[in-house]
């Protein structure tokens, strides 16, 4: 989709239909690319709500802000229980 200034807008996530899972995986990868420990950073974000735990690289910080922290935690628990 193009706007009046001829800039492209796109969604960086090709998803599975589960927004919380897709965003978590996208943010996880962005944190890895930037050299952070994704698990530590995501835990810090979920516990405190402080967005500075998440890199702004590839708009990861703004994407994770679209999902309620409770929803992120639910997705993590669901995913863990499904695989164990």
C-alpha positions as a Markdown table, in Angstrom:
| # | Residue | x | y | z |
|---|---|---|---|---|
| 1 | Unk | 0.0 | 0.0 | 0.0 |
| 2 | Unk | 1.4 | 3.4 | -0.9 |
| 3 | Unk | 0.6 | 6.7 | 0.7 |
| 4 | Unk | 0.7 | 10.2 | -0.9 |
| 5 | Unk | 4.5 | 10.4 | -0.3 |
| 6 | Unk | 5.2 | 7.2 | -2.2 |
| 7 | Unk | 6.5 | 5.4 | 0.8 |
| 8 | Unk | 5.7 | 1.7 | 1.3 |
| 9 | Unk | 3.9 | 0.5 | 4.4 |
| 10 | Unk | 4.2 | -3.2 | 5.2 |
| 11 | Unk | 3.7 | -5.6 | 8.0 |
| 12 | Unk | 7.1 | -7.2 | 8.7 |
| 13 | Unk | 5.5 | -10.4 | 10.1 |
| 14 | Unk | 4.3 | -13.2 | 7.9 |
| 15 | Unk | 2.1 | -14.9 | 10.3 |
| 16 | Unk | 0.4 | -18.0 | 11.5 |
| 17 | Unk | -2.8 | -16.3 | 12.4 |
| 18 | Unk | -1.8 | -16.1 | 16.1 |
| 19 | Unk | -0.7 | -12.5 | 16.5 |
| 20 | Unk | 0.8 | -13.0 | 20.0 |
| 21 | Unk | 2.9 | -15.9 | 18.8 |
| 22 | Unk | 4.0 | -14.2 | 15.6 |
| 23 | Unk | 5.0 | -11.0 | 17.4 |
| 24 | Unk | 6.9 | -13.0 | 20.1 |
| 25 | Unk | 8.9 | -14.9 | 17.5 |
| 26 | Unk | 9.6 | -11.7 | 15.5 |
| 27 | Unk | 10.8 | -9.8 | 18.6 |
| 28 | Unk | 12.8 | -12.9 | 19.7 |
| 29 | Unk | 14.6 | -12.9 | 16.4 |
| 30 | Unk | 15.2 | -9.1 | 16.5 |
| 31 | Unk | 16.7 | -9.4 | 20.0 |
| 32 | Unk | 19.0 | -12.2 | 18.8 |
| 33 | Unk | 20.2 | -10.3 | 15.8 |
| 34 | Unk | 21.1 | -7.3 | 18.0 |
| 35 | Unk | 23.1 | -9.5 | 20.4 |
| 36 | Unk | 20.7 | -9.6 | 23.3 |
| 37 | Unk | 19.6 | -12.6 | 25.3 |
| 38 | Unk | 16.0 | -12.8 | 24.1 |
| 39 | Unk | 14.7 | -14.8 | 27.0 |
| 40 | Unk | 16.1 | -12.3 | 29.6 |
| 41 | Unk | 14.9 | -9.3 | 27.7 |
| 42 | Unk | 11.4 | -10.7 | 27.1 |
| 43 | Unk | 11.1 | -11.7 | 30.8 |
| 44 | Unk | 12.1 | -8.2 | 31.9 |
| 45 | Unk | 9.5 | -6.7 | 29.6 |
| 46 | Unk | 6.7 | -9.0 | 30.7 |
| 47 | Unk | 7.4 | -8.5 | 34.4 |
| 48 | Unk | 8.0 | -4.7 | 34.3 |
| 49 | Unk | 6.2 | -3.5 | 31.2 |
| 50 | Unk | 9.3 | -1.3 | 30.5 |
| 51 | Unk | 9.5 | -1.2 | 26.6 |
| 52 | Unk | 13.3 | -0.4 | 26.8 |
| 53 | Unk | 13.8 | -4.2 | 27.3 |
| 54 | Unk | 12.9 | -4.6 | 23.7 |
| 55 | Unk | 15.1 | -3.3 | 20.9 |
| 56 | Unk | 13.6 | -0.8 | 18.4 |
| 57 | Unk | 15.4 | -2.7 | 15.6 |
| 58 | Unk | 12.9 | -3.7 | 12.9 |
| 59 | Unk | 10.1 | -2.0 | 14.9 |
| 60 | Unk | 10.2 | -4.8 | 17.5 |
| 61 | Unk | 9.4 | -2.4 | 20.3 |
| 62 | Unk | 6.3 | -1.0 | 18.7 |
| 63 | Unk | 5.1 | -4.4 | 17.6 |
| 64 | Unk | 5.3 | -5.9 | 21.1 |
| 65 | Unk | 3.4 | -2.9 | 22.4 |
| 66 | Unk | 0.4 | -4.0 | 20.3 |
| 67 | Unk | -0.1 | -7.1 | 22.5 |
| 68 | Unk | -1.2 | -7.0 | 26.1 |
| 69 | Unk | 1.5 | -8.5 | 28.4 |
| 70 | Unk | -1.1 | -10.9 | 29.9 |
| 71 | Unk | -1.7 | -12.2 | 26.4 |
| 72 | Unk | 2.0 | -12.7 | 25.8 |
| 73 | Unk | 2.3 | -14.6 | 29.1 |
| 74 | Unk | -0.8 | -16.8 | 28.1 |
| 75 | Unk | 0.8 | -17.6 | 24.8 |
| 76 | Unk | 4.1 | -18.6 | 26.4 |
| 77 | Unk | 2.3 | -20.9 | 28.9 |
| 78 | Unk | 0.1 | -22.4 | 26.1 |
| 79 | Unk | 3.1 | -23.0 | 23.9 |
| 80 | Unk | 5.1 | -24.6 | 26.7 |
| 81 | Unk | 2.3 | -26.9 | 27.7 |
| 82 | Unk | 1.7 | -28.0 | 24.2 |
| 83 | Unk | 5.3 | -29.0 | 23.7 |
| 84 | Unk | 5.8 | -30.8 | 27.1 |
